[in-house]
Structure formats: structure tokens, C-alpha cells
Amino acid sequence: MEKERTPRTAKPTEKVNDSTVESDWYGDVAPELPRVTLERFGTVPAPRTLGEYVQTVTAIATKLSKVVAWRGQVDVSWGVHSGAARRVMQQRWIEPRPDYIGGVLRRAGMDDSEFEELDEIWRKAEQPAAVKRQLRDYEASLLDQARAAGHDNEPNGHRLGDFELFGLLQHHGAATPLVDVSRNAMIGLWFAAETLPETTGLVMAVADAGVVPAQSTIESANWHEVRDRLPQGKALWWVPRRISSRMAAQEAAFVTTPFWDQPWGSLDLPGTIMWKSESSPGDQPSVAFIAIAPELKAALHEAGRLGVTAYDGTTIYPDLPGFARYNGAGMDITMPRVR
């Protein structure tokens, strides 16, 4: 079973809203560049040009000592979750409040409006614990269903282990507990700028100190046994030995942690913002965040158009499913120049 979690070291923080606190960790990270305050992520750097972005990621990587993973998301309103966590949270599997508590409170004179408020408080308190329990069951069920369908058997007779099977399912779009990341900050930016040009995106940096590299035998290991042995506040970092053309093009890796409810997502990694009830951010986080303004999204796409970068849908997704995706009915048509 997963270990009990202990509070993190507290330090002076600033309140972002009534339920969160954040550290002043970004104070000396490219201080001359713009900042923006985000509901989920607190006050973070917000570069507007490619030059400012390079300056920002360099400053963050320097302060974190080394960054091993970058993750881009096109919409800053999204939390950082695995696909499995998102799928389970959408189900709203909440254990009901015990009826006997309601009876006691009604006899004590609680009116209907107060009772409804209590139900909401109960739901919010129970949500993380319920999701954590259901997520563990979902992970086991997904593996069992995939094996029952024969998706763990390769033509050469090799039977995929838990990690290999999750990696295969992730590649084909299933909601797994793996989180896609890149080892390249510019590819992280590309994913943050891929779509929604008028919407602020996000890049997350994961410090080397925040991960445990997977051992060479992990691909045949039991999923829950490996993840349950992770130290508190650490992510498992895994690059499969056999990688697809897509993973190679994206300089991709996977990270995973047990579920932990955070203002910014559900990875068990110390960040620069936390729930006030949890504790306060420590002196050195393992994850840092960058807001990707619409101007920066436009600058990256213009750099690609001019040939300054080679990042586009065909190079990031070089396999057949990627080619088909970027030539779907809803995609813009880009015709090659005829000389």
C-alpha cells in the first residue's frame, strides 16, 4: 500500500487566494521579465518573445540545478494531470456522507440551507481520497482489460509488462497514469502553443532532484509495486528502451506519481503553490511553471514558418497516426511550394 504522507517544511509565503499559498521562489528568476498571476499556478514568469522564453527557462533550470522534463499545455486553466486521473475525476465517484450524521445534525436544529452547505463541504473533503482509491482500481482494471483483449502480446511472442503496456496504450490515446513530457524546453513550448492561439498556455519544468530514474528492469515489473515504493514527493521518470518514431521526435519521456491533490494538478511533487491546509511550499520546489502568452505562441509559429525552427505537426508527429491527424478535415491546408 502507499505510504502515509507527511507535511512539507514551511517557509514564509504569500496568499494567492483564500485556499492557497505560494512561495517567492520566482523572485530572482529573470526578474526584469513580465509576471502574471494565475488561479491555479500563482504568480509566474510570462515571457512574450522567444528570446524571453529562452532567458526564462535558462534561469529556472539554473535555479533548479537541472531540469529533466518539460510539459506544455495549451490552456493555463487546465490542471496538470495524467489521462487516468482526468478520466477518474470526471466520474465524481464520491462516497456519500453517512446518513446517521445527517440525522444527528437535523435533530440539533440544522436547517436545509446549512445542510446543503455541509454536503458541499463533505464532497470537497472526500473528493481527493475517493479519486485516489478509484484511480488505483482503474489502473488495475485497464491493465486487465488490455490483457484480456490480447493487446499485451507482440507478434514475436513477447508479452508486454505493465509499464510497456501502459506505454503502448498511452501512445494510442488511452487514459493511463503516465504523463507525457519532453527533455527539450522548446518542444515543451511547441505543445503549449500547438492550438488555442488566443489562450494563455503553460509550460511546466520538472527538476532532476524531483525524479527517480526507472531501473532497467522496470518494464517487466509490477506497476503498483514500483510506484508504491516511490519516496514521498518524487516522480518516477521513465524512457522506454524501445521508443517509437514519435517519442524520438519529441525527445519524450514519461513521469508518474501516486495521486496527490494540488492547486495546480495531481502529481505528488512539491511546487511553488500549495493548499493552505496542506502546509507551505518548501525552500526548493521540484516543479516550476511558465505562462505562455498568446504573443509567444504566435512568435513560435512564425519562427516555424520562417524556417527558424523545424517544429510543426509533421515533425512532432512523424508516424502514420500523426500524419493522418494533421491532414484531417478540420485542419488548415499547407501546400508545398512548387519551384
Secondary structure by P-SEA (a helix, b strand, c coil): cccbbbbccccbbbbcccccccccccccccccbbbbbbccccbbbbbccaaaaaaaaaaaaaaaccccbbbbbcccccccccaaaaaaaaacccccccaaaaaaaaaacccaaaaaaaaaaaaaaaaaaaaaaaaaaaaaaaaaaaaaaccccccccccccaaaaaaaaaaacccccbbbbbccaaaaaaaaacccccbbbbbbbbbcccccccccccccccaaaaaaaccccbbbbbbbccccaaaaaaccccccccccccccccccccccccccccccccccccbbbbbbcaaaaaaaaaaaaacccccccccccccaaaaaaaacccbbbbbcccc
